[in-house]
Amino acid sequence: MIEDKSPYYKYTPANVLENENFRLCWNRSVLTDKTVTFNRSDITFVNKKTKNTFLIDMAVPDTHNLAKTITDKQYRHQELANEICAMWKQKAAQVIPIVISSMGVIPKSLSQSLTILNLHPNTYIQIQKSVILGTCSIVRNFLNYK
């Protein structure tokens, strides 16, 4: 869906990318028939052929909050997943948490999430690198070293 091959740190995503097989929404609320408290996931990916929807929610918590963050992400968006199945007539809607600590610690569930999304198993290396560089940037800015 994207022809531009710019590096991930320079890429600014469009709110919606769509073709005949897929729809990818970035940071958009889902309007539901029933009021849902958490109706915005970071990424909503719809496979139109298989009628599967993935609600991908990302977080970079402190290391000691990893397990709690994963559980919270799954719990908060499950109601939205159920509503999407009913409204959009999907076979399945899954909540996929992508969580890695600010120090680069990777939970076991990350490899499962990458497998479900059919991403290369070593994708976590790029995610880890991005998170660690982001953490270093925040620390540098805080200490006024640019």
C-alpha positions in Angstrom: 0.0 0.0 0.0 3.0 2.3 0.4 5.5 2.8 -2.5 7.7 5.3 -0.5 10.6 3.5 1.1 11.7 6.2 3.5 13.2 5.2 6.9 10.6 4.6 9.6 11.8 7.6 11.7 11.2 10.0 8.8 7.8 8.5 7.7 4.6 10.3 8.6 1.7 7.9 8.2 -1.5 8.8 6.5 -4.6 8.5 8.6 -6.1 5.9 6.2 -4.5 3.6 3.6 -6.8 1.4 1.6 -6.9 -0.8 -1.4 -9.2 -3.6 -2.6 -7.8 -6.1 -0.1 -6.9 -4.1 3.0 -7.7 -1.0 5.1 -5.2 0.4 7.6 -6.3 3.2 9.9 -3.8 5.1 12.0 -4.9 6.7 15.3 -8.6 7.0 14.3 -11.7 6.5 16.5 -14.2 3.8 15.5 -17.8 4.9 15.6 -19.9 2.2 17.2 -23.6 1.6 17.7 -23.0 1.0 21.4 -20.9 3.4 23.5 -17.4 2.0 23.9 -15.1 3.7 26.3 -11.9 2.8 24.5 -12.8 3.2 20.8 -9.4 4.3 19.4 -6.5 1.9 18.9 -3.2 3.0 17.5 -3.6 1.0 14.3 -6.8 -0.7 13.0 -5.9 -3.2 10.2 -8.8 -4.8 8.2 -8.2 -7.7 5.9 -11.2 -7.4 3.6 -10.8 -10.9 2.0 -10.5 -12.9 5.2 -12.8 -10.6 7.2 -10.3 -10.3 10.0 -9.6 -7.1 11.9 -6.6 -6.4 14.1 -6.6 -3.7 16.7 -2.9 -3.0 17.2 -2.1 -1.0 20.3 1.5 0.1 21.1 3.1 1.1 24.4 6.5 1.8 25.8 6.2 1.5 29.6 8.8 1.2 32.3 10.2 -2.3 32.7 8.3 -3.1 35.9 5.0 -2.2 34.2 5.3 -4.5 31.2 2.8 -7.3 32.2 0.3 -4.8 33.5 0.4 -2.7 30.4 -0.1 -5.8 28.1 -3.1 -6.9 30.2 -4.6 -3.4 30.2 -4.3 -3.0 26.5 -6.0 -6.4 25.8 -8.8 -5.7 28.4 -9.5 -2.1 27.3 -9.9 -2.9 23.6 -11.8 -6.2 23.8 -15.2 -4.5 23.9 -14.3 -2.5 20.8 -13.2 -5.8 19.1 -16.6 -7.3 19.9 -18.4 -4.3 18.5 -16.3 -4.3 15.3 -17.2 -8.0 14.7 -20.9 -7.3 15.0 -21.0 -4.0 13.1 -18.6 -4.7 10.2 -19.6 -8.4 10.0 -16.1 -9.6 10.6 -15.1 -13.3 11.3 -12.7 -12.2 14.0 -11.3 -9.0 15.6 -8.2 -9.4 17.7 -6.5 -7.0 20.0 -2.7 -7.2 19.4 -0.6 -5.4 22.0 2.9 -4.3 20.8 4.7 -3.6 24.1 8.4 -3.1 24.8 9.9 -1.4 27.8 11.6 1.9 27.6 14.9 0.2 28.3 14.4 -2.3 25.4 13.2 -5.3 27.5 11.0 -7.5 25.3 8.1 -9.6 26.8 7.4 -13.1 25.5 4.1 -12.0 24.1 5.8 -9.7 21.5 6.9 -12.7 19.4 3.3 -14.0 19.5 2.0 -10.6 18.4 4.5 -10.5 15.5 3.5 -14.0 14.4 -0.2 -13.2 14.4 0.5 -10.1 12.2 2.6 -12.3 9.9 5.7 -10.1 10.4 9.3 -11.4 10.3 10.3 -12.8 13.7 13.3 -10.4 13.8 11.1 -7.3 13.5 11.5 -6.9 17.3 15.1 -5.9 16.7 14.0 -2.8 14.7 11.4 -2.0 17.3 13.9 -2.4 20.1 16.4 -0.1 18.3 13.7 2.5 17.8 12.6 2.4 21.4 16.1 2.7 22.8 17.0 5.6 20.5 13.8 7.3 21.5 14.6 6.8 25.2 18.2 8.2 24.6 16.7 11.2 22.8 14.4 12.0 25.7 17.2 11.7 28.2 19.5 13.9 26.1 16.7 16.6 25.8 16.1 16.4 29.5 19.8 16.9 30.2 20.0 19.7 27.5 22.6 17.8 25.5 21.7 18.0 21.8 
